[in-house]
């Protein structure tokens, strides 16, 4: 279990499930861009590549990075005052145009609930 420190300038990143391993499978350039955006979140800022994630309410964001002809996403939450939780990292492979696959949407919801539970146990 990751110990959550008292309020500090930099919030720790807490990775849920396989998110960190999934991110490590992305191209290096994408990893760098997502890492920079997550670093901004740790200091209370929002990177230009981050936008609200629809369906889970406020405080949940997705970082969208395009590389070659592929789109990569990382979803995180800043709902908790002392930590940033990275919920999911995935390559968008929607077969229905712009819509995100239900499997990925469901994963974000499950991991957000797990993050809330983890944070409350703190």
N, C-alpha and C positions, 0 to 999 in steps of 0.2 A: 504494500500500500504506500502511495506517495504521501508524504507529510506536507500539508499546506501551511506555509509560513504566515506569520502575521502580515498585515498590510505593509507593502513595500512599493517602491517605484516600479519595479519590474515584477510582473506576475509570472508564476511558473506555467509552463505548458504541460498539460496532462493529456496523454494520448490514450484514447479509448480503443479497445479491441485491436484490430490489425492495422489501424490507421497509419502508424509510423512505418510498418513494413510495406504497406501498399504505396506510401509516398516514395519509399526508396526504390521502387520499381519504375518510377517516372523518369523521363530524360533529365539529365543533370541540370539543364537550363530551367526546366520547370520546377525542379526541386529548389533551386536557388530563389526563384521568384516567389514561390509559396512560402519558403522560409523567411524571406524578407517581409512578406505580408503578415505572417504570424508574429514576427518580432515586433512589428508596429502594434499589433493587438496587445502584446504583452505590456506595452507602455501606454495603453489607453487610446491609441490612434487607430484609424481605419485606412488601410492601403487603398489606392485607386482601383485595384483589381478585386476588391472585396465588395460584395453587394448583399442585401438582405436575402436570406433563404426563406422562401415562402412555404408556409404550412406549419411552422412551429412557433410562430409569434416573434416578438421582438427579442433582440439579443443573440440571434443565430445568423451567421453570415457564411457565404460561400466565396471562396477565392477561385476565380476562373482564369485559367491560363491556356492559351492556344499554342501548339507547337506542331510544325509541319501541317498536316491536315487533321490533327487530333485535338480534342479538348479535354483538359484535366481539371479536376475540381478537388478542393479540400473544404470541408465544412467544419466550422468551429463555433463555440459559444462564449460570450463574455457576460453571461447572466450572473455569474457568481463573482462577488467582490474581490476574492483573493486568488483566483486562478482562471486561466484560459484553457478550455477543454477542446481538443481536436477530436471531432466526432467521427469523421469519415474522410477518406481520400480515394478517389476513383477516376477512371477514364470514362468520359461520357460516351455511351454506346447506344443511344436511344434509336430505336427502330421507328419511332413515331415523330420524327422531326425534332422540334426544340424541346419536347417534353422529356424530363428525367425519368428513367426507368423506376417503376414502383419499388423494385427491390432496393434501390439506393435510397429512395425516400423513406421507406420503412426502416432501413438501417439507421438513418439519422435519428428517427424518432426513438428507436430502442436505445441507442447510445446516449441520447440526450437524457432519457429517464435514468439510465445507469449513472451518468455523470452527476445528476441531481442527487441520487442516493449516495454516491461516493463523497460528494461535497458535504452533505449533511452529516455524514459519519466523521468527516474531517479529521 
